[in-house]
Amino acid sequence: MTLPVQIITDHKNLEPFKATKDLRGRLARWAGFLSEFNFQLKYRPGKTNGKADILSRKDEHRPLGGGESRALLDPALFIAAIEPDEVLSDRICNAYLQDERLNHIIEALQKKDKVKNWSWNNRLLMFKNKIYVPNDNLICKDILASRHDNIAAGHPGQFRTLELVNRKYYWKSLKKTVTSYVSNCKSCIRNKHSNQLPPGLLNPIELPSRPWDHINCDLITGLPESEGFDTILTVVDHMSCMVHFIPTTSRASAVDVANLFVTYVWKLHGLPSKTISD
């Protein structure tokens, strides 16, 4: 009988590996493969296992080159992301002149009057210590582009984009604007993997065995009023495609629709076994 090979390791969690019975997935596959070998695992603390470290740290085994620290992104990208903010500040200042309400707030602040949540800082109007952006869709879009479309930003999701914008800027309906912008970003739509469940396959409606056994009901609403009616109830037979158009009103209740069905359809074709309606 051959003696087992003794494997000395400083990874203590491996010691009970062979004794563990309830293994699943990848560990179970490893256990099945290693069962063909006769070995024992023995734990030895790293500080007393120096000889093994010496073998893996010899100078001749050190790779030549590589491993040096280097910038993954060109610093110019970050400079380009900062520079537009100065241009945006000038545009924001000019946009203040078009808003009468903001002009009143600015005048009060310049007179050293206290206005709750508002402050004046180097030509910019601050709301809760963030630059207040007036109602200018083009400025808001450019701010969002600098925080979402920029290469250094990397097209983050809605929550991350909102956090990046809200660090410095604020405007009314900020969250709604960010959600709409990110949801309609063409690059994100093309390149990001969808986390939605795949849609199910379409199931065709089975063909009935006789006319008026399967029907479809729907209401056509919003029509011009004629003789007191502004809605049409449509009842379609799936087999013959015969249709009944029944005039009614948009105020018709479920009971009214049921009475129309009995009066105009049931008396002619009887009761169907299946009715499809939204």
N, C-alpha and C positions, 0 to 999 in steps of 0.2 A: 504494500500500500504506500503510495507516494505521500510525502509530507506536504501540507498546504503552504502556499506562498504567503508570507506575512507582509502586509501592506501597512506601513506606518504613515499616518496622516495627522496634520494639525487641525483637521476639520472634524470636530467632535460629533456633529450631527450625523456623520456617516457611520459611526460605530454601531448603532443598532439597526443598520439598513438590512442586513441579512436576516435578522431575527423578526423583523416586522412582517406580519401576515397580511394585513389589510392594505395592500398597495393598489393604486388605480392609475389608469392613463399611462403617462410617460414613465413613471416609476415602475409600474408593473412590467412594461416592455423591457426596461433596463434589467430588472430582476430576472426576467426570463432569459435574457442573453447572458448575464453574468453567472447564472446557475451552472453553465457548462464549465466553469473554471473553479479550481480548488484553491481558495484563498481565505485569509482572515484579515479583518480590519482592526487595527490597534491605534488608539489615540495617543498622541504625544504633543504636549503644548509647543507652540511655535518657538518660544524662547529656548527650549531644550532641543529643538530640531534644526539647529544651525547648519549641519552638514548638508541637508537637502537644499537649503537656501543657497549655499555656496555653489552647488552644481548649476542652479538656474540663474546665477548672477555673475558668471565668469565674464571677464572683459571681452573674450573672443566671441561670446554669444550676443554681445550688444550690437544692435543694428547700426549700420553706417548711414548717417543722415536720417532725416525724418524726425518727427517728434518735437521739432522746434515750434515755438509759439508763433502763430501767424494770425492775422485778421481774416476772418471768413468773409466779412463784408467791407467793401471800400469805405473808409471814413468819409469820403465825399458824399456818399449816400445820405449820411446823417446830417451833414451840413446842408444838403439840398432840402432836407425835410424841415430844417429850422428856418432857413432864409425866407420862405414864403410867408411865415407868420408876421414878419415885419411889413410886408406888402399888404397882408390882410388887415393889419392894424390901421393902416392909412385908409383903406377902403371902408372899414367899420366906422372910423371917425367921420368920414364924408357922409355915410349913410345916416348918422345921427341927425344931420341937418334936415333930413326929410321926414322925421318923426316929431310931431309937435309935442306929444306927451313926454318923450325923452328930453326934449329941449327944456321943458319946465323943470324936470328933475336936475338936469345939468346946471341950470341957472341957480337953483336953490343950493346945490352943493358948492358952486363957485362962490356963493355968498356966505359960505361956512355954516349954512343951515344943516341940521341933522335930518336925514331922510332914512327911515328904517330899511335896513338890508342893502342900501345903496351907498356907494362911495365913488370918489373921483380920483383917478390915478394916472397921471401923465397922459392926458388927452383921452383916456379911455374910461368909459362908464363901467363900474364894477357892481355886480349883483351877487351878494354873499361871497365876496372876494374872487369872483370869476368874471371875465370879460363878457359883458352883455352884448349879444349880437342882435341888431335890429331885424325887422321883418324884411329880409332880403334873401330870396331863394338862391341867388347865384353865389353870395358870400357863404351861406350855409353849405352849399354843395361843394365849394372849394375847400372849406374846412374839413368836411367829411372825406374828401378825396385825399387830403394830406395825412389823415389818420387811418385810412383804410386802403387806398389804392397804392400808396407809396411803397416802393420795394422794401424799404427798411421796416415798414409796418407788417407786410406779409399777408394782407387781406384777412384780418382777424374776423371773428364772428360778431354777432350783434352785441353781446354783453361786453366783450373786450373793446370793440369800437366805441361804444357808449362811454366806457370808463376812460379811454384815451381822450375823447373829445371833452368830457366833463371835468377833466383835470384843469382845464384852462378856460373853457368857454361855456356859456349858458344862453339858451334862447327858449322861447315858449314852444311846447310840444317837441322838445329835444329827443326824447325817447322814441316818439312816433316817427320823427324824421329819420333817425338812425335805422330803425327797423325797416322802413321802406327802402332806404338807400342800400343796405346790405342785402336785403331780400331780392333786389333787382339788379345786383352787381353781375354783369355778364361773365366776368372772369370766374367768380365764385360758382355760378351756375354751371359753367362748362367743366371746371376742374375739380371741384370738391365733391367727394363721395356723398351720395344721399343716405341719410340714416332712417329713411322711411321704409316701411315694409313694402315689398314688391306688390304691385296691384294684382288682384286675382284675375283669372281668365274669364272671359265673357261666356255666359251660358245661354245659348239660344232658347227661346220660348218654344216648348214642345207644341207640335201641331195637334189641335183637337180632332176628335173622331167624327164630330158632327158640327154643323153650323150653330152659332150662338151658344156653344158650350164654354168657350173661353172668350171673355170680352175685356176691353180696356175703356176706362172712363177718365175724362179730363174736363177741365173748365177753361174756356177761352175768355179772359177778362180784359177790362180796359177798353171796350169797344164804344163807339159813339152810341148814345141812347136812341132807340127806335121803338116807338109805341110802348114806352116804359121799360124796355129790356135793354141791358148793357152787357150781358154775359151769355155765352152759349155752352151748354152741356153737350159734350160729344161722347157717344157710345159706339165703339168700333168692334165688329166681330173679327176675331183673329183668322178664321178659316176663309170666309167669303170676302172680307174687307168691306162689308156693307157698313154704312155709317148712319147714325141718327143724330141730327143737329136739333137740340131742344132749347128754345129761348128761355132765359131766366134772368135774374138780377144778381149783382155782386153781394147783395144782402141775404141771399138764400142760405139757410142753415142746412145741417146734415139731414134733418127730417124733411126739409123741402126738396132736397136732391133725391132722397129716397122715394118720395111721392112722385116726382117727375119720372123716375125710373120705372115705377110700377105702372104709371099711366101710359107712358109712350113705348116702353120696351118689353116689360114682363108680359103684358097682355097679348103681345104679338109673338114673342119667341120663348116665353117661359123663363125659368130661373137658371142661370148659368152655374156650372160647377166651379168656375174660377173667374175672379174679377181682379184686374190689375189696375191700380190707381196710385198716384202720388199724394 
